[in-house]
Amino acid sequence: MGDALAVALLDARGFGAEDFARSHPGGALGRRLLTHVRDIMRKIDAVPRVGERATVAEAVLTISRGGMGMTAVVTETLAVVGIFTDGDLRRALEKVVDFKGTPVTQVMSHNPRTIDPDRLAAEAAQMMEEHKISQILVVENGRLVGALNTHDLFRAKVI
């Protein structure tokens, strides 16, 4: 009975999920409603990336060193051209013979999913699940500023 009265009082005062999250930021609801992509993303210096003139071989080496299962393909100004993932590599193995001579732009995913750093991390998790992707590039004002993968979301206890 006490719980019912407390819930009715909170409802009457307009106390909602966001208020609860602010009062309990360490809880699961707090993390989901208060953690932004910017808080948990890998910053630009830690994001594996290659230029748009890179070869598949260069992109594969970058993926191996980067620890994210992908590399962003960017211009000199960090505008995103595409993403080259482990999945793209597997598909390329069926088609490409010369990894040292083939531009990564021929086998990468064009128009990759991106998210703004000020969006909620839970939104990134939902987008990744919905589109069945393991990584997402973080873009602000048309420039790559970071990246997230599912491990980052697990580590932050968003998922």
C-alpha positions as CSV (number, residue, x, y, z in Angstrom):
1,M,0.0,0.0,0.0
2,G,2.9,2.4,0.8
3,D,4.4,1.8,-2.6
4,A,1.1,2.6,-4.3
5,L,0.8,5.8,-2.4
6,A,4.4,6.8,-3.2
7,V,3.9,6.2,-6.9
8,A,0.7,8.2,-6.9
9,L,2.3,11.1,-5.1
10,L,5.3,11.0,-7.5
11,D,3.0,10.9,-10.5
12,A,0.9,13.8,-9.1
13,R,4.1,15.9,-8.7
14,G,5.2,15.1,-12.3
15,F,8.3,13.1,-11.1
16,G,9.3,11.0,-14.1
17,A,12.0,8.6,-15.2
18,E,14.5,11.4,-15.9
19,D,14.0,12.8,-12.4
20,F,14.6,9.3,-11.0
21,A,17.7,8.9,-13.2
22,R,19.1,12.2,-11.9
23,S,18.5,11.1,-8.3
24,H,20.1,7.7,-9.0
25,P,22.7,8.2,-11.7
26,G,24.6,5.0,-10.9
27,G,21.6,2.8,-11.5
28,A,20.6,1.1,-14.7
29,L,17.9,3.7,-15.5
30,G,20.3,6.6,-14.7
31,R,23.0,5.2,-17.0
32,R,20.5,4.8,-19.9
33,L,19.0,8.3,-19.5
34,L,22.1,10.3,-18.6
35,T,25.0,8.7,-20.5
36,H,25.7,10.4,-23.8
37,V,27.8,9.0,-26.7
38,R,30.4,11.7,-26.0
39,D,30.9,10.2,-22.5
40,I,31.9,6.8,-23.6
41,M,33.0,7.1,-27.3
42,R,36.6,6.5,-28.3
43,K,38.0,9.9,-29.1
44,I,39.4,10.6,-32.5
45,D,43.0,9.8,-31.7
46,A,41.9,6.2,-30.7
47,V,39.7,5.7,-33.8
48,P,41.2,3.5,-36.5
49,R,41.1,5.4,-39.8
50,V,42.6,5.6,-43.2
51,G,42.5,8.1,-46.0
52,E,40.3,7.6,-49.0
53,R,43.3,6.7,-51.2
54,A,44.3,3.8,-48.9
55,T,44.5,0.2,-50.2
56,V,42.6,-2.7,-48.8
57,A,45.9,-4.0,-47.4
58,E,46.5,-0.7,-45.5
59,A,42.9,-0.8,-44.2
60,V,43.3,-4.4,-43.0
61,L,46.5,-3.5,-41.1
62,T,44.7,-0.5,-39.5
63,I,41.8,-2.8,-38.5
64,S,44.2,-5.2,-36.8
65,R,46.0,-2.4,-34.9
66,G,42.8,-0.5,-34.0
67,G,41.0,-3.1,-31.9
68,M,37.5,-2.1,-33.0
69,G,36.9,-4.5,-35.9
70,M,36.7,-1.6,-38.3
71,T,38.5,1.4,-39.8
72,A,36.8,4.7,-40.8
73,V,37.6,5.9,-44.3
74,V,38.0,9.7,-44.2
75,T,39.1,12.7,-46.2
76,E,42.0,14.9,-45.0
77,T,39.4,17.1,-43.2
78,L,38.0,14.0,-41.4
79,A,34.8,13.9,-43.4
80,V,33.5,10.3,-43.4
81,V,33.7,8.6,-46.8
82,G,32.8,5.1,-45.5
83,I,33.7,2.4,-43.1
84,F,35.6,-0.8,-43.7
85,T,34.7,-3.6,-41.3
86,D,35.6,-7.2,-40.6
87,G,32.5,-8.1,-42.5
88,D,33.5,-6.0,-45.5
89,L,36.9,-7.8,-45.4
90,R,35.2,-11.3,-45.5
91,R,33.1,-10.2,-48.5
92,A,36.2,-8.7,-50.2
93,L,38.0,-12.0,-49.8
94,E,35.5,-13.6,-52.2
95,K,36.1,-10.9,-54.9
96,V,39.5,-9.2,-54.6
97,V,42.8,-10.8,-55.4
98,D,45.2,-7.9,-55.2
99,F,44.7,-6.4,-51.7
100,K,47.8,-4.2,-52.2
101,G,46.5,-2.6,-55.4
102,T,42.8,-2.4,-54.7
103,P,41.5,0.9,-53.2
104,V,39.5,0.4,-49.9
105,T,36.8,2.6,-51.4
106,Q,35.9,-0.3,-53.8
107,V,35.1,-2.7,-51.0
108,M,34.1,-0.5,-48.0
109,S,30.5,0.3,-46.9
110,H,29.4,3.6,-48.3
111,N,27.1,5.9,-46.2
112,P,27.8,4.2,-42.9
113,R,25.5,4.8,-39.9
114,T,26.7,7.7,-37.8
115,I,25.5,9.3,-34.5
116,D,26.0,12.7,-33.0
117,P,28.1,12.8,-29.8
118,D,25.3,14.5,-27.8
119,R,22.8,11.7,-28.4
120,L,22.2,9.2,-25.6
121,A,24.4,6.1,-25.6
122,A,21.2,4.1,-25.3
123,E,20.1,5.5,-28.7
124,A,23.4,4.3,-30.2
125,A,22.8,0.9,-28.7
126,Q,19.3,0.8,-30.2
127,M,20.5,2.0,-33.6
128,M,23.3,-0.6,-33.6
129,E,20.8,-3.4,-32.7
130,E,18.3,-2.2,-35.2
131,H,20.7,-2.2,-38.1
132,K,22.7,-5.2,-36.9
133,I,26.0,-3.4,-36.7
134,S,28.8,-3.7,-34.1
135,Q,30.4,-0.3,-34.6
136,I,29.1,3.2,-35.2
137,L,31.0,6.3,-36.2
138,V,30.5,9.5,-34.2
139,V,30.2,12.6,-36.4
140,E,29.8,16.2,-35.4
141,N,29.5,19.0,-37.9
142,G,30.3,16.6,-40.7
143,R,33.6,15.5,-39.2
144,L,34.6,12.2,-37.5
145,V,35.1,12.9,-33.8
146,G,34.9,9.3,-32.4
147,A,33.5,5.8,-32.6
148,L,31.7,3.3,-30.5
149,N,31.5,-0.5,-30.6
150,T,29.3,-2.9,-28.6
151,H,32.2,-3.5,-26.2
152,D,32.3,0.2,-25.3
153,L,28.5,0.1,-24.5
154,F,29.0,-3.1,-22.4
155,R,31.9,-1.5,-20.5
156,A,29.7,1.6,-19.7
157,K,26.9,-0.7,-18.7
158,V,24.5,0.9,-21.2
159,I,23.6,-2.6,-22.5
